Amino acid sequence: MRKISLLLALLLVATCCLLASCGEEETSSAPEVSSQAPATSSEAPATSSEAESSEEAPESSEEESKEPEYVKNPDAVSTEGANVAEGKTYTRSLLYRQGGADVEYGWNPDVNIAYPDEGNDLTDGVLPADDAAYTDAAWMGFHKNCPDYAENNGGWFIVDLEQSYQLSELTLYTGSVFLGSGIAAPTNVEFLVSEDGENWYSVGSVVPTTDETVANAPATIECDVTGRYVKVVMQTPGWAFVSEFTAK
């Protein structure tokens, strides 16, 4: 019985070895599969995101600083040769105060004005006589030592004509050296016009016509402009006596 069991065991081992041998032969006879991936194009397709070889120069963001272009008001009214500034209101810079006008020693607004504005001296239509003294009530006294002179580049005033006019002649009447006491006509007078009182257009600058034999030294400019507001700025090395402004 032991011999039969041993024989069966040997037979089983031999059968397993035979089956294993057959499996190896089937594996070796299977067709080979290429491990090499199919060839593909090595060139990448062009895309729209590629940078161009030449780029356009960006536009400059810097804006040129230019004064606004002057445009006449088509609705401006003719002056018909009349002085349309007469009787109109105005604002002005500071006037010289007795002992309180020197910016080096402080400014005292409580001190009396030396040569005051009577309220409408600039537009009352009254001119001092040619032989008037500097004490004449028609004069008002601007001075370079007033504290607002430097920041405004001179003494100034603004007249409101109340409506826009077609202007052809602007005149400021100042005092000449005839008045004495260190008084002389301004070295420069600039006229500016505006429709809204904020945006100004320079009409031009003139030097007053000085005659040592008469008190009045007029500064007149011929023009072709429109405006409701007229601003006048005066430069002076010291005193500037002013009596009247006209707009025609």
C-alpha positions, 0 to 999 in steps of 0.5 A: 500500500505504501508503494502505491501511495509513493507511486501516485505522488511521483506521478502527480509531481511528474504531471505538474512539471509537464504542465509547467513546461507546456505553459512556458512554451506557450508564453515564448511563442506569443507574438512580440508587441513593440514597446516603441511609441508611434512617432509623432511630430516634434514641432509644436503648433504655433499659438496666438500667445506667442510674442511678436518679434516687434512690439508697438511703442506704447502711447505716452501717458504724459499730457501736455500742459496747455492753457485752455483755448480762448473762445469768444462768447457768441452771446456777448453784448456790444458796449456801443462805445460806452464805459460798461464798468461805470457803477459796477462792483469789484473786489481787490487786494489789500491796500497800504495801512499806516504803519502796518503794511511792511511784511517784514514787521508784521501786518496789522489789519486794525490800523487805518488804511493810508489811502483808502477806497471810498467804496467805488473809487475804481468805477465811479467815473471820476478822474482826479484833475491833472494837477491833483495831489496824492491826498486827493480822495479819488486815489487809492494806495496799493503797495508792494509791502502788502502781504498778498502782493507776492502771492498774487505777483502784484496788486489786483482787482476784479470788476464784475460787468454783470453780463458778457460784453464785446470789449475793445478797449480796457484802461486803468488810470494810475498816478504818475511821478507828478504826485511825488512822495515816492509815487510812480506809475506801475511798471506793468499792468496786465488785463485778463478776462473771464466768463465765469470768474474762475478761468482767466484769459490774458488780454495782454500787458502794457506800461502806463503812459507816464507824463511827469507834468500831469497826475494821471498815467493811463494804461490802455490796451486795445483788444477784441475779446468778450467777458463778464469779469475783468481782472487787472494785476499791477506790478510796482517797486513801491507805491501804485496809486489808482483812480479809475478803470474803464471798459469799452 
